[in-house]
Amino acid sequence: MFKHFKRGIANYANFYGRASRKEFWMFALTYFLLSFGILILAGLVWGLGAQILGGLVAFIGIIFLLAFMVPMFTITWRRVQDVGQPGSYCFLAATPFVGGIIIIVYGCLKGDEGRNKYGHDPKQRLASS
């Protein structure tokens, strides 16, 4: 799970290429779990009466969320390209109600087999490693 998270961070500014379903979902799961864990910890500390420490943990959580928002965006961009659509379709996520659903659908679709106009098949890349 963390292997895909580290790969996503290493490619944080890479909009070229494709990302497999597994790579996308493992990155998203790790991002969500770490973010949720930090914010739950902040709530627990705050609830125990340590408002300053709780506020500090919440601040760290917000910094974490913001810092890893760019890698999440770029891996989503590459995932959309894996299904043969332009990466700019990621901006559909900003559309109220349906945007997030569209991105989830793209995240679940099987990627194009072989090479497409956005690069090599990420499954072939992983199999040869």
TILUMVEX-267348 format. One record per residue: x, y, z of N, C-alpha, C in turn; residue number from 1. Coordinates in steps of 0.001 Angstrom, whole numbers. Layout:
# residues N
    n_px    n_py    n_pz   ca_px   ca_py   ca_pz    c_px    c_py    c_pz resi
       X       Y       Z       X       Y       Z       X       Y       Z  NUM
...
***
This chain:
# residues 129
    n_px    n_py    n_pz   ca_px   ca_py   ca_pz    c_px    c_py    c_pz resi
     832   -1192       0       0       0       0     877    1256       0    1
    1903    1261     862    2760    2443     920    3671    2556    -293    2
    3903    1418    -982    4712    1449   -2206    4057    2360   -3242    3
    2748    2235   -3393    2021    3063   -4363    1945    4511   -3888    4
    1870    4707   -2581    1848    6063   -2038    3184    6756   -2304    5
    4278    6037   -2081    5603    6614   -2342    5795    6898   -3828    6
    5284    5996   -4691    5397    6217   -6136    4599    7451   -6545    7
    3423    7630   -5956    2603    8809   -6250    3289   10095   -5823    8
    3953   10058   -4673    4679   11233   -4196    5884   11504   -5095    9
    6572   10445   -5516    7735   10624   -6386    7334   11238   -7727   10
    6114   10981   -8178    5625   11526   -9452    4656   12669   -9234   11
    4855   13443   -8179    3873   14458   -7795    3650   15528   -8858   12
    4608   15756   -9747    4448   16789  -10764    4384   16190  -12170   13
    4179   14882  -12254    4182   14199  -13539    2750   14035  -14055   14
    2411   14805  -15065    1092   14707  -15675    1122   13834  -16926   15
    2299   13351  -17299    2432   12524  -18483    2355   11050  -18082   16
    1699   10267  -18875    1654    8839  -18627     318    8403  -18061   17
     342    7232  -17477    -881    6595  -17017    -661    6000  -15637   18
   -1735    5849  -14886   -1690    5212  -13573   -2712    4081  -13548   19
   -2300    2944  -13050   -3203    1794  -12986   -4268    2013  -11915   20
   -5308    1193  -11981   -6364    1272  -10959   -5787    1036   -9572   21
   -4950      13   -9453   -4385    -316   -8145   -3546     841   -7610   22
   -2703    1401   -8463   -1866    2526   -8052   -2727    3697   -7585   23
   -3784    4002   -8333   -4673    5110   -7985   -5391    4853   -6667   24
   -6023    3675   -6537   -6831    3407   -5344   -5977    3209   -4100   25
   -4793    2622   -4234   -3928    2463   -3057   -3421    3827   -2578   26
   -3110    4721   -3516   -2701    6067   -3132   -3860    6786   -2441   27
   -5054    6687   -3035   -6219    7367   -2458   -6556    6807   -1080   28
   -6479    5497    -921   -6771    4880     374   -5766    5317    1429   29
   -4496    5295    1092   -3466    5713    2047   -3636    7179    2411   30
   -3894    8023    1430   -4113    9453    1658   -5298    9665    2601   31
   -6392    8944    2341   -7580    9082    3184   -7312    8590    4603   32
   -6702    7416    4739   -6472    6850    6074   -5531    7709    6912   33
   -4459    8191    6301   -3532    9050    7042   -4201   10366    7440   34
   -4939   10956    6521   -5633   12214    6812   -6669   12020    7902   35
   -7471   10978    7766   -8509   10689    8739   -7902   10401   10109   36
   -6816    9632   10121   -6149    9307   11382   -5625   10535   12096   37
   -5007   11441   11364   -4470   12664   11969   -5606   13525   12524   38
   -6679   13658   11764   -7783   14493   12228   -8549   13857   13397   39
   -8652   12523   13431   -9256   11845   14582   -8382   12052   15818   40
   -7078   11935   15642   -6157   12177   16753   -6313   13599   17286   41
   -6450   14550   16392   -6647   15938   16811   -7937   16080   17608   42
   -9000   15436   17144  -10272   15496   17864  -10185   14864   19237   43
   -9469   13742   19332   -9309   13084   20628   -8516   13954   21601   44
   -7430   14507   21123   -6604   15360   21980   -7401   16591   22401   45
   -8131   17181   21469   -8961   18355   21768  -10022   17999   22805   46
  -10644   16821   22632  -11685   16377   23549  -11181   16100   24952   47
   -9909   15793   25083   -9326   15541   26399   -8959   16828   27121   48
   -9224   17948   26497   -8998   19234   27152   -7701   19921   26785   49
   -6915   19311   25912   -5649   19931   25508   -5881   20676   24200   50
   -6541   21854   24316   -6921   22585   23108   -5714   23038   22287   51
   -4663   23457   22933   -3496   23933   22184   -2856   22775   21421   52
   -2661   21646   22101   -2079   20484   21435   -3026   19955   20356   53
   -4324   19921   20646   -5302   19486   19659   -5311   20390   18441   54
   -5214   21687   18682   -5143   22633   17572   -3889   22436   16749   55
   -2778   22124   17412   -1519   21879   16708   -1624   20624   15839   56
   -2210   19558   16387   -2374   18327   15613   -3325   18578   14436   57
   -4396   19333   14657   -5319   19669   13567   -4611   20490   12489   58
   -3772   21413   12896   -3009   22230   11953   -2080   21344   11119   59
   -1423   20382   11773    -549   19449   11054   -1372   18623   10069   60
   -2570   18213   10487   -3452   17466    9593   -3849   18263    8372   61
   -4151   19523    8564   -4528   20383    7437   -3343   20586    6500   62
   -2159   20772    7068    -950   20894    6240    -739   19617    5433   63
    -938   18464    6082    -812   17186    5387   -1799   17105    4224   64
   -3054   17442    4490   -4078   17406    3433   -3691   18288    2251   65
   -3241   19479    2540   -2871   20408    1473   -1610   19964     742   66
    -631   19442    1473     636   19043     858     454   17883    -116   67
    -438   16974     203    -623   15806    -649   -1790   15937   -1602   68
   -2365   17115   -1689   -3446   17354   -2639   -2913   17354   -4075   69
   -1733   17906   -4284   -1150   17933   -5635    -829   16521   -6120   70
    -151   15669   -5314      59   14299   -5803   -1258   13558   -6061   71
   -2286   13808   -5261   -3583   13168   -5490   -4182   13638   -6813   72
   -4030   14911   -7108   -4539   15457   -8366   -3788   14860   -9557   73
   -2455   14769   -9464   -1689   14261  -10605   -1927   12771  -10839   74
   -2082   11991   -9764   -2345   10564   -9973   -3750   10375  -10549   75
   -4696   11243  -10171   -6035   11193  -10759   -5957   11560  -12238   76
   -5153   12547  -12564   -4941   12971  -13959   -4427   11791  -14788   77
   -3402   11098  -14267   -2843    9958  -14997   -3828    8787  -15061   78
   -4653    8634  -14026   -5658    7556  -14037   -6707    7805  -15121   79
   -7148    9039  -15255   -8118    9383  -16301   -7499    9132  -17675   80
   -6220    9426  -17838   -5541    9172  -19108   -5424    7671  -19378   81
   -5365    6858  -18323   -5266    5414  -18509   -6516    4842  -19163   82
   -7663    5474  -18939   -8897    4993  -19576   -9128    5673  -20920   83
   -8135    6410  -21412   -8203    6988  -22748   -8841    8354  -22830   84
   -9068    9004  -21707   -9682   10332  -21702   -8615   11385  -21399   85
   -8848   12620  -21802   -7885   13679  -21470   -7810   13885  -19957   86
   -6604   14090  -19458   -6416   14303  -18031   -7158   15508  -17503   87
   -7431   16465  -18373   -8151   17668  -17946   -9569   17355  -17469   88
  -10038   16139  -17719  -11346   15741  -17187  -11341   15698  -15665   89
  -10182   15766  -15054  -10096   15819  -13582  -10828   17035  -13044   90
  -10901   18076  -13844  -11589   19285  -13390  -13090   19055  -13249   91
  -13593   17941  -13790  -15003   17595  -13598  -15314   17365  -12120   92
  -14297   17018  -11341  -14503   16787   -9909  -15017   18040   -9217   93
  -14773   19203   -9796  -15246   20458   -9209  -16730   20697   -9474   94
  -17324   19892  -10347  -18748   20017  -10648  -19550   19461   -9477   95
  -20451   20261   -8921  -21226   19763   -7769  -22027   18502   -8112   96
  -22103   17625   -7158  -22875   16389   -7192  -22302   15327   -8129   97
  -22225   15583   -9417  -21850   14527  -10356  -20350   14441  -10623   98
  -19611   15493  -10358  -18183   15507  -10678  -17402   14420   -9974   99
  -17617   14291   -8685  -16921   13258   -7925  -17309   11864   -8373  100
  -18566   11688   -8733  -19035   10382   -9208  -18345   10015  -10519  101
  -18189   10987  -11396  -17513   10740  -12675  -16073   10310  -12435  102
  -15382   10972  -11528  -13990   10607  -11229  -13922    9208  -10616  103
  -14864    8871   -9754  -14896    7519   -9169  -15109    6479  -10262  104
  -15995    6779  -11208  -16236    5847  -12322  -14957    5665  -13130  105
  -14272    6761  -13453  -12999    6653  -14176  -11986    5859  -13366  106
  -12009    6009  -12063  -11097    5252  -11208  -11384    3765  -11217  107
  -12632    3389  -11478  -13040    1980  -11466  -12945    1303  -12831  108
  -12959    2089  -13899  -12919    1507  -15241  -11582     826  -15502  109
  -11635    -212  -16306  -10415    -891  -16726   -9667      20  -17694  110
   -8371     123  -17526   -7564     956  -18411   -7414     341  -19786  111
   -7042    1160  -20747   -6795     674  -22101   -5644    -324  -22081  112
   -5813   -1421  -22798   -4734   -2401  -22888   -3712   -1926  -23894  113
   -2467   -2184  -23592   -1392   -1754  -24473   -1185    -251  -24395  114
    -501     260  -25366    -186    1687  -25398   -1390    2469  -25908  115
   -1662    3617  -25282   -2636    4545  -25852   -1916    5869  -26084  116
   -2635    6892  -26479   -1961    8152  -26848   -1320    8851  -25649  117
   -1565    8364  -24435    -993    8989  -23243     207    8241  -22684  118
     520    7089  -23245    1709    6374  -22788    1513    4872  -22762  119
    2496    4193  -22168    2492    2741  -22076    1502    2267  -21026  120
    1083    1025  -21178     175     392  -20221     908     247  -18881  121
     367     807  -17800    1057     712  -16515    1152    -718  -15989  122
     238   -1592  -16390     317   -2991  -15966    1513   -3670  -16603  123
    1810   -3350  -17844    2983   -3919  -18506    4255   -3392  -17873  124
    4247   -2116  -17463    5405   -1512  -16821    5676   -2210  -15492  125
    4616   -2481  -14727    4768   -3124  -13426    5177   -4578  -13575  126
    4682   -5263  -14615    5022   -6675  -14821    6483   -6845  -15207  127
    7036   -5859  -15917    8427   -5962  -16342    9409   -5523  -15263  128
    8923   -4888  -14176    9811   -4425  -13106   10230   -5555  -12214  129
***
